[in-house]
Amino acid sequence: MVGIKWGALLGGALDASSGDDSAADGAIKGAIVGGLIKVVAPIAFTYAVGWLVLKGISEGADRLGDAVTGGDEPRPARDE
């Protein structure tokens, strides 16, 4: 609810500053954007954290494999 209120206030203020029309149109658009940000921001944050965790696990596995095999020696190709 807070995102929608701040979006409406900000959108109304920005739209009223242009002087073309009333602040109501900007307030409606701002409320919609505020609501969308309220939904999209946690999803984007969760995706970013998950990506960082997977990247860290991948790097850690590569380093562990290098430590076990004795360095950056090329690995033999697999026969497919």
C-alpha positions as CSV (number, residue, x, y, z in Angstrom):
1,M,0.0,0.0,0.0
2,V,2.9,2.3,0.7
3,G,4.3,1.9,-2.8
4,I,1.0,2.8,-4.4
5,K,0.6,5.9,-2.2
6,W,4.2,7.2,-2.9
7,G,3.8,6.4,-6.6
8,A,0.6,8.4,-6.7
9,L,2.1,11.4,-4.8
10,L,5.2,11.4,-7.0
11,G,3.3,10.8,-10.2
12,G,0.9,13.6,-9.4
13,A,3.6,16.0,-8.5
14,L,5.6,15.3,-11.7
15,D,2.6,15.6,-13.9
16,A,1.4,18.8,-12.3
17,S,4.8,20.4,-12.7
18,S,4.6,20.1,-16.5
19,G,1.4,22.3,-16.5
20,D,-0.3,20.5,-19.3
21,D,-3.1,18.9,-17.3
22,S,-4.2,18.1,-13.8
23,A,-2.3,16.0,-11.3
24,A,-4.9,13.2,-11.3
25,D,-3.7,11.6,-14.5
26,G,-0.1,11.5,-13.2
27,A,-1.4,10.2,-9.8
28,I,-3.2,7.3,-11.5
29,K,-0.1,6.4,-13.6
30,G,2.1,6.8,-10.5
31,A,-0.1,4.5,-8.5
32,I,0.1,1.8,-11.2
33,V,3.9,2.1,-11.4
34,G,4.2,2.0,-7.7
35,G,2.1,-1.2,-7.5
36,L,4.2,-2.8,-10.2
37,I,7.5,-1.9,-8.5
38,K,6.1,-3.4,-5.3
39,V,5.6,-6.7,-7.1
40,V,8.6,-6.7,-9.5
41,A,11.4,-5.5,-7.1
42,P,11.3,-8.6,-4.8
43,I,11.2,-10.9,-7.8
44,A,14.2,-9.2,-9.3
45,F,16.1,-9.2,-6.0
46,T,15.4,-12.9,-5.5
47,Y,16.6,-13.7,-9.0
48,A,19.8,-11.7,-8.5
49,V,20.6,-13.4,-5.2
50,G,19.9,-16.8,-6.6
51,W,22.2,-16.1,-9.6
52,L,25.0,-14.9,-7.3
53,V,24.7,-18.1,-5.2
54,L,24.8,-20.4,-8.3
55,K,27.8,-18.4,-9.7
56,G,29.6,-18.8,-6.3
57,I,28.9,-22.5,-6.2
58,S,30.1,-22.9,-9.7
59,E,33.3,-21.0,-9.0
60,G,33.9,-22.9,-5.8
61,A,33.4,-26.2,-7.5
62,D,35.9,-25.2,-10.2
63,R,38.5,-24.1,-7.6
64,L,38.0,-27.3,-5.6
65,G,38.4,-29.4,-8.8
66,D,41.6,-27.5,-9.6
67,A,42.9,-28.1,-6.1
68,V,42.3,-31.8,-6.3
69,T,43.8,-32.3,-9.8
70,G,46.8,-30.2,-9.1
71,G,46.2,-27.0,-11.0
72,D,44.9,-25.6,-14.3
73,E,45.8,-28.7,-16.3
74,P,43.6,-29.2,-19.3
75,R,41.0,-31.9,-18.8
76,P,40.9,-34.8,-21.3
77,A,38.0,-34.6,-23.9
78,R,35.1,-36.9,-23.4
79,D,34.3,-39.4,-26.1
80,E,30.8,-39.0,-27.2
